[in-house]
Amino acid sequence: MKIFLASDHAGFQLKNEIKEYLISLEHSVTDFGPKEYDHDDDYPDYISLVASEISKSNHALGIVFGWSGQGEAMVANRFKNVRCALYYGGNKHILTLSREHNNANVLSVGSHFVTTQEAKEAVSLWLGTKFSEEERHTRRIKKIDNLNN
């Protein structure tokens, strides 16, 4: 599976740990940065690169990381055809629902609220869940996508 990653300084370490994890599972991973830690970086600069690629692709997924994941999700959701779900720990059922019902193609992870192990479990669950393709969910996603027109 092709997966695009990005973060800001607060998600930098977790992004790198998840990157290695995904590579070990033989996923094709593209890291849009940052490549090195910079406390003064701005998350829109990196998250927008992932969202831009996802907006053009039907065959890739994105995972972005930040302190809470909130701002990262907001940036990603500004792009056409991007449906970014947010996870910062707790009930993992939200991960499966985001894929089954909303066909989320980007996951934003709040790195301050999850351990590396929790993030690995969340990412694995999210990646392993498929869109249900039920008519009602497909209809609703089309309505969401049409809001951009």
N, C-alpha and C positions, 0 to 999 in steps of 0.2 A: 504494500500500500504506500502511496506517495503522501508524505506528511510534511507540512511547512511549519516551522517553529519561529517564535520571536518572543522577546521579553523586554523589560526595562531592567535597570540595575537591581531592583528589589526581587525580580524573578530570575535573575541571571544564573545563580547557582542551581536552582531547581530545573531551569530549562536545560542546562548542560547535563544534569543527572538524567533527566528524562530522555534527552537526545541519545545518550549512550545506551539507555535501556531499550529504546526503539530500534536502534541499530542492531543490538544484540538479538532482537526478534526478527531481524532481516527486513525491516521496513526501509523504504527509500526516504531519507530525511534531508530536507534543505533547511538550513539555519539562516534566517534573515537577520540575525544579530540580536543584541550586540555581540561582537567577537571578543571584547574584553570589558571588564567592569569599569563603569564610569558613573560615579554617584550623581552626576549632573545631567545624565542623558534624559531624553524626553520620549516616553513610550509611544506617542503617535508616530514618531519617525520609523519605528520598527514594526509595530502592529499593522500599520497601513500597508506595508509591503506584503505581509501574509494575506491580509484581506483582499488586496488587489489581485493577487494570484488566485485566491479561492473564488473571487467573483467571476473569473474567466474559465474556471475549471469545473467539470462535472465529476472528475475522477480523483480528486485530492481532498485532504482534510487539513485543517490547521489547528494548532494548539499554541496558545499564547499565555504568558505568565507575567504577573505583576504582584504588588503587595496584596491588594484585595481582589484584583481581577476585574473590578468594576469599570475603571477607566478603559482598560483594554477591550472589554466587551462593548463599551460604548463606541469606541473607535471602529472596531470590526463591523458592527452593525450599521455603520454609515454607508457601507458599500453594497451595491446592488447584488442580489442573490446570495448574500452572506447572512447566515442565521447562526449567531454566536450564542452559546449557552454559557452560563457562569457556574463554576463550582468552587466552593471554598470550605469543603468538609461537610460532615453530617451525613444525612440520608443519601445513599448512592442511587436510590431509585430515580432521583431527578436526572441522573446521567442517562439512564435507559429511556426515560420519557422524552428527553430532548432529542434523542435519535429516532425513536419509534414514532412519535407523534409530530415532531417539528422538523425532522430531517436536518438537525443542526450539523453544520459543516465546519464550525470552528468551536473549540472549547477554550474558555478562559479560566485559568486556574489561579486562585488567590494563594500565592506561595507562603504568605505569612500565617495561613490558617491550616495548612496540611503538612504532614511529614512527607519525606521522600517516598516512603512505603505507601502511604495513603494516596499520594499522587500517582504512583505506578498502578495501583489497583484501580483508581478512578479512570486513568487513561486507557488501561486494558479493557475495562468494562465499556467505556464509551466507544472505543474503536471496534469492539466486538459486537456492538448492537447495531442492527440494521433498521432502516426505515420500514414501517409496516406496510406502506403503499396502500393503506385503506383509503377509499374514496374520500371520506370526510377530511382526512388529514391532507391529502393531495389538494383538495379544493381550498382548504384554508391556507396552505402554503402559497398557492397561486394568488390568492387575495393579498397576502403579505407582499409577495413580489410585485404585484400590480400597484402597490402604494408608491413605489418609486417612479412610476410612469406618470 
